[in-house]
Amino acid sequence: MARMHTKRHGKAKSRKPLLEKASNESGLEKEKIEELITNYAKQGLGPAQIGEKLKREHKVLYIKQATGKRLMEILSEKSLSGQVPPDMLDLMRRALRIRNHLNVNKRDTYNRVRLSRTESKIWRLAKYYIREGELPKNWRYDPQQAELLIKGKA
């Protein structure tokens, strides 16, 4: 896939190992893994941190192979997924950090360009999530609302 703001193509790829049967090194069963996921989500951890914690502390390398479901599927079944998708929330955090930086450093043109690129990614992703039905049809990105949303999460 081509990069978003350059004409280069990426060459590095991450491939999961081909396994006939899910090898669960931790020895945990499905129910226990799902229970751990819900406990971590209730503690306020995001999906990336939950996956990382399961890998490090419980030796669950691939959640989908161990449970048969993806992490976000498990979170949405338990209604713990949140109103805004996590990748969009990360982009909103980045845009907020850049905006705060630009309020102090008004002549930083490099980061002004980065802010416009980040916000264009947010708008593009918002169109996708609205089309897929994960965001409401009337959802719009507003930097002030995003700041309130992120401060409420943190």
C-alpha positions in Angstrom: 0.0 0.0 0.0 1.3 3.5 -0.8 2.1 5.9 1.9 -0.5 8.6 2.5 1.7 11.7 2.0 4.6 10.4 -0.1 4.9 8.5 -3.3 6.9 5.6 -1.8 5.6 2.2 -1.0 6.3 0.3 2.1 8.3 -3.0 1.9 8.2 -4.3 5.5 5.3 -6.6 6.3 4.4 -8.4 9.5 3.0 -11.8 8.9 1.5 -14.1 11.6 2.8 -17.7 11.6 0.8 -20.3 9.9 -0.7 -22.5 12.6 -3.1 -25.4 12.1 -4.2 -25.2 15.7 -3.9 -22.2 18.0 -0.9 -22.8 20.2 -1.6 -21.0 23.5 1.7 -20.9 25.4 0.0 -19.5 28.4 -2.3 -22.4 29.0 -5.2 -20.1 29.6 -8.7 -21.0 28.2 -10.9 -18.7 26.2 -13.1 -17.7 29.1 -10.1 -16.7 31.3 -8.6 -14.6 28.5 -11.9 -12.8 27.8 -12.2 -12.1 31.6 -8.7 -10.6 31.6 -9.6 -8.4 28.6 -12.8 -7.1 30.3 -10.9 -6.5 33.6 -8.2 -4.5 31.8 -10.8 -2.5 29.8 -12.7 -1.6 33.0 -9.3 -0.4 34.4 -9.2 2.1 31.6 -6.6 0.5 29.3 -7.0 0.8 25.5 -6.9 -2.1 23.1 -3.2 -1.7 22.3 -2.3 -1.7 26.0 -4.5 -4.7 26.7 -2.9 -6.7 23.9 0.6 -5.7 25.1 -0.2 -6.7 28.7 -1.6 -10.1 27.6 1.5 -10.7 25.6 4.0 -9.7 28.3 2.3 -10.9 31.5 0.2 -13.8 30.4 2.1 -15.1 27.3 -1.0 -14.9 25.0 0.7 -14.1 21.7 -2.3 -14.0 19.4 -5.7 -13.2 20.9 -7.6 -14.3 17.8 -6.0 -17.7 17.6 -6.5 -18.2 21.3 -10.1 -17.1 21.5 -11.5 -17.3 18.0 -12.4 -13.6 18.1 -10.5 -10.3 17.7 -9.9 -8.1 20.7 -12.2 -5.3 19.4 -15.0 -8.0 18.9 -14.7 -9.1 22.5 -14.7 -5.5 23.7 -17.8 -4.6 21.6 -19.6 -7.7 22.8 -19.1 -6.6 26.4 -20.0 -3.0 25.3 -16.6 -1.7 26.4 -15.3 -0.5 23.1 -16.0 3.3 23.5 -17.7 5.7 21.3 -14.7 6.7 19.1 -12.5 4.0 17.6 -9.0 3.8 19.2 -7.0 4.7 16.1 -9.0 7.8 15.6 -8.6 8.7 19.2 -4.8 8.4 18.9 -4.8 10.7 15.9 -6.9 13.2 17.9 -4.4 13.1 20.7 -1.6 13.8 18.3 -3.5 16.7 16.8 -4.1 18.1 20.2 -0.4 17.9 21.2 0.5 19.6 18.0 -2.1 22.4 18.5 -0.8 23.0 22.1 2.7 23.2 20.7 1.7 25.7 18.0 0.0 27.9 20.6 3.4 28.4 22.2 5.5 28.3 19.1 3.5 30.3 16.6 6.2 30.4 13.8 6.8 26.6 13.7 5.7 26.0 10.1 7.0 22.4 10.1 4.5 21.4 12.7 1.7 23.5 11.2 2.0 21.3 8.1 2.0 18.2 10.3 -1.2 19.4 12.0 -2.9 19.8 8.6 -1.8 16.3 7.6 -2.9 14.7 10.9 -6.3 16.4 10.7 -6.7 15.3 7.1 -6.1 11.7 8.3 -8.7 12.2 11.0 -11.3 13.5 8.4 -10.5 10.6 6.0 -10.8 8.1 8.8 -14.1 9.7 10.0 -15.6 9.2 6.5 -14.6 5.6 6.6 -16.1 5.0 10.1 -19.3 6.9 9.2 -19.6 4.7 6.1 -19.1 1.5 8.1 -21.6 2.6 10.8 -19.1 2.9 13.7 -19.7 6.6 14.0 -23.1 8.4 13.7 -23.9 10.0 10.4 -23.7 13.6 11.9 -20.3 13.1 13.6 -17.8 15.8 12.7 -14.3 16.4 14.0 -14.0 19.5 16.0 -10.7 20.3 17.8 -12.4 21.8 20.9 -14.8 18.8 21.3 -11.8 16.4 20.7 -9.9 18.2 23.5 -12.8 17.7 25.9 -13.2 14.0 24.8 -9.5 13.3 25.3 -9.4 15.1 28.7 -12.4 13.0 29.8 -10.6 9.8 28.8 -7.2 10.7 30.4 
